[in-house]
Amino acid sequence: MEGENLTTVTEFIFLGLAANPDMKLLLFAVFLAVYATTMVGNLLIVSLVTFEPTLHTPMYFLLGNLSFLDFCYSTVTAPKMLAGFLSRTNSITYGGCICQIFFFHFIGGIKIFLLTIMAYDRYVAIFYPLRYTVIMNGTLMGGLMWASWVGGFVHSIVQVAIIVGLPFCGPNVLDNFYCDVPQVVKLACANTFVVELLMVSNNGLVTSMCFVVLLVSYSVLLAKLRAGSAPGRSKAVSTCASHITVVSLIFGPCIYIYARPFCSFPTDKAVTVVYTLITPALNPFIYTLRNKDFISALGKLQGRKPKLSP
């Protein structure tokens, strides 16, 4: 290229999850069901949090935002993947690939910041229960959410700015079902060692540090709950346990993918399927299956009083 930063690749081709036509149809049916579950489950939570007055609390406000983000996060990758199962060649334009990377990391970044806010919310609720509603007021919650969106935007725009500065002159085949930084960077017609270091520090290191901080925070909260005798301790423990489960499901795969040099392993595709498609579908069940407030709100939505186990 002799120093020229000229992009000649106009599209990328996805290898996807399968090449056999029968297997592609089977996977289409499976992931269509998963995506439908994601849409229905998360949008139901958003609707309940929006229209049920008993759920107008800081904790459920944050859960509603997480469900909305899960819906958007899955939508960035799932429709294109489903379309690829039904086509002979699954491709995406260069511009479409860049857009997919931007929104994937934009929403993912917001989710990381939101999970941190949720940990702070539980900290205030457990350690300062009498001042909880005063501290976690609407102004603070709105400010924290805006900060999360700004943080996600900055995180994502850094990824995109680095990638668009790279030359792509072929090959253009991505061994994945969506565009992401590790696979795209490896196709650049340039030495990407420094770029990989920047990406690992921006993604892997920050994600790992946030994960450790969140685990320590929830461990302290659980220790506080076990040692205390405050009313509603069982419910608080269940809520924290749900949060820890979701944090592990989101951060674990992200650390595996981004906190290492951009080399491929046989399990990469399976891991990416987990955090892009499976986890957003599981989150509604993790948060609502044992939550009596959500069950009660769902019963009101159905026009009947639910039967709650003691």
Buried (B, 14 or more C-beta within 10 A) or exposed (E): EEEEEEBEBEEBBBBBBBEEEEEBEEBBEEBEEBBEBBBEBBBBBBBBBEEBEEBEBBBBBBBBBBBBBBBBBBBBBBEBBBEBBEEEEBBBEBEBBBBBBBBBBBBBBBBBBBBBBBBBBBBBBBEEEEEBEEEBEEEBBEEBBEEBBEBBBEBBBBBBEBBEEBBBBEEBEBEBBBBBBBBBBBBBBBEBEEBBEBBBEBBBEBBBEBBEEBBEBBEBBBEBBEEEEEEEBEEBBEBBBBBBBBBBBBBBBBBBBBBEEBEEEEEBBEBBBBBBBBBBBBBBEBBBEBBEBBBBBBBBEEEEEEEEEE
